[in-house]
Amino acid sequence: MLLLAGTSEAGKSSAGEYLAALGARRVKIRTVLVRLTSGRQAYHEGMETREDFGYDEFVSKLLELPDDGETPLAVESFIDAALATTVKRTWPAPCAIIFITAPELVRIRRLAQTRGLTADEAQRIIRRKDERKRVHEQIPAWRAIADHWVDNTADIITFRARLREAFQTIQTSSGGIQP
């Protein structure tokens, strides 16, 4: 399994799309979190979910996803380093964390171009997202646990090459088999 994390607007969704094109089963973290919504509500990973759900519950919900037994899973977009650490440690097959980042100016330029925004509008969106997700305060934790640190500053070919390398690593270590 590959866990995708990163700074806001750095390319996590693009990474998920590309990994799916390579053959991974792409799952947005929201799909799993929706299964944890009974009980008192709390904000987690960009959505309302149950307060104080156990990380082991999250892993159980991942294991309940439909599975063909051979296709590696790519889960995007983790914002909680502790949750990612628990998933990696308890997952019953090889698991790697990919952290995707790019300098803020690159992210601003790309978001502005993609959505037709001014640079100021894009900057406000990115900074609000990074703050809400506590991205910068967790960078040291992500550096400590990430198996692949992908700087998405360069061109798409370089970005995809790094993702393909991570995908091949997980396939080689697991033989392509996932629980």
C-alpha positions in Angstrom: 0.0 0.0 0.0 1.1 3.6 -0.7 0.0 6.4 1.6 0.0 9.8 -0.1 0.6 12.9 2.0 1.9 16.3 1.4 1.6 20.0 1.4 -1.6 21.6 0.0 -1.8 21.8 -3.8 1.5 20.0 -4.2 0.2 17.2 -6.4 -1.3 14.5 -4.2 -4.4 14.1 -6.4 -2.2 14.0 -9.6 -0.1 11.4 -7.9 -3.2 9.3 -7.1 -4.4 9.6 -10.7 -1.0 8.5 -12.0 -0.6 5.6 -9.6 -4.1 4.4 -10.6 -2.9 4.6 -14.3 0.0 2.3 -13.2 -2.5 -0.2 -11.8 -3.0 0.9 -8.1 -6.5 1.0 -6.6 -6.9 4.7 -5.8 -8.9 5.5 -2.6 -9.4 8.9 -1.2 -9.0 9.0 2.6 -12.5 10.5 2.8 -13.9 7.1 1.6 -12.5 5.5 4.7 -13.3 8.3 7.1 -17.0 8.3 6.0 -17.2 4.8 7.5 -16.1 6.3 10.9 -18.9 8.9 11.2 -21.2 7.4 13.8 -21.0 9.0 17.2 -19.9 12.5 18.3 -18.6 14.4 15.3 -15.1 15.9 15.1 -13.1 17.4 12.2 -10.4 15.1 10.9 -8.4 14.9 7.6 -10.6 17.5 6.0 -14.0 16.1 7.0 -16.4 15.5 9.9 -15.8 12.2 11.4 -16.4 10.6 14.8 -14.4 12.1 17.7 -11.6 10.0 19.0 -11.9 7.1 16.6 -9.1 4.6 17.1 -6.4 4.4 14.5 -6.9 0.6 14.6 -10.5 1.3 13.6 -9.3 3.2 10.5 -7.1 0.2 9.5 -10.0 -2.1 10.0 -12.1 0.1 7.6 -9.2 0.0 5.1 -9.2 -3.8 5.2 -13.0 -3.8 4.5 -12.5 -2.1 1.1 -13.2 -4.3 -1.9 -10.0 -6.1 -2.9 -8.8 -8.3 -5.7 -5.8 -9.5 -3.7 -3.2 -8.4 -6.3 -3.7 -4.6 -6.8 -1.7 -2.4 -4.5 -3.8 0.3 -2.7 -2.9 4.0 -2.9 -4.7 6.0 -0.3 -4.7 9.8 -0.6 -4.5 12.4 1.2 -3.2 11.8 4.7 -2.7 15.0 6.8 -2.1 13.3 10.1 1.4 11.8 10.5 0.4 9.8 13.5 -2.4 8.1 11.6 -0.1 7.4 8.7 2.5 5.9 11.1 -0.1 3.6 12.7 -1.4 2.5 9.3 2.1 1.7 8.0 3.1 -0.2 11.2 -0.1 -2.3 11.4 -0.8 -2.9 7.7 -0.4 -6.7 7.1 1.6 -6.1 3.9 4.3 -3.8 2.7 3.4 -0.2 3.1 5.2 3.0 2.1 4.5 6.7 2.7 5.0 9.2 -0.1 5.2 12.8 1.0 4.7 15.3 -1.9 5.7 18.9 -1.6 6.7 21.9 -3.7 7.7 25.4 -2.8 4.8 27.7 -2.0 5.4 29.9 -5.0 5.2 26.9 -7.3 2.0 25.8 -5.7 0.5 29.3 -5.9 1.4 29.6 -9.6 0.0 26.2 -10.5 -3.3 26.7 -8.6 -3.8 30.2 -10.0 -3.3 28.8 -13.6 -5.4 25.8 -13.1 -8.4 27.6 -11.5 -8.0 31.0 -13.1 -7.3 32.7 -9.9 -5.1 35.7 -9.0 -1.8 34.8 -7.3 -3.2 36.5 -4.1 -6.3 34.3 -4.2 -4.3 31.2 -4.7 -1.9 32.1 -1.9 -4.8 32.6 0.5 -6.3 29.3 -0.4 -3.1 27.4 0.0 -2.1 29.1 3.3 -5.6 28.4 4.8 -5.4 24.8 3.8 -1.9 24.3 5.1 -2.9 26.0 8.4 -6.1 24.0 8.8 -4.2 20.8 8.1 -1.3 21.8 10.4 1.1 20.9 7.5 4.1 23.0 8.6 4.0 21.9 12.2 4.0 18.2 11.1 6.8 18.5 8.5 9.5 17.1 11.0 7.2 14.1 11.7 6.6 13.5 8.0 10.4 13.7 7.3 11.0 11.1 9.9 8.4 8.6 8.6 8.3 9.2 4.8 9.8 6.5 2.6 9.7 8.7 -0.4 10.0 12.5 -0.3 8.9 13.8 -3.6 9.7 17.5 -4.5 7.2 18.3 -7.2 9.0 21.4 -8.5 10.3 19.9 -11.7 8.4 18.8 -14.8 5.7 16.1 -14.9 8.1 13.5 -16.3 10.4 13.8 -13.3 7.4 13.8 -10.9 5.9 10.6 -12.5 9.3 8.9 -12.6 9.6 9.3 -8.8 6.0 8.0 -8.3 6.7 5.0 -10.6 9.8 4.2 -8.6 7.8 4.2 -5.4 5.1 2.1 -7.0 7.6 -0.4 -8.3 9.3 -0.6 -4.9 6.0 -1.6 -3.2 5.2 -4.1 -5.9 8.6 -5.7 -5.7 8.5 -6.0 -1.9 5.0 -7.4 -1.9 4.9 -9.3 -5.1 1.9 -7.2 -5.9 -0.2 -8.9 -3.3 -2.2 -6.9 -0.8 -4.5 -8.1 1.9 
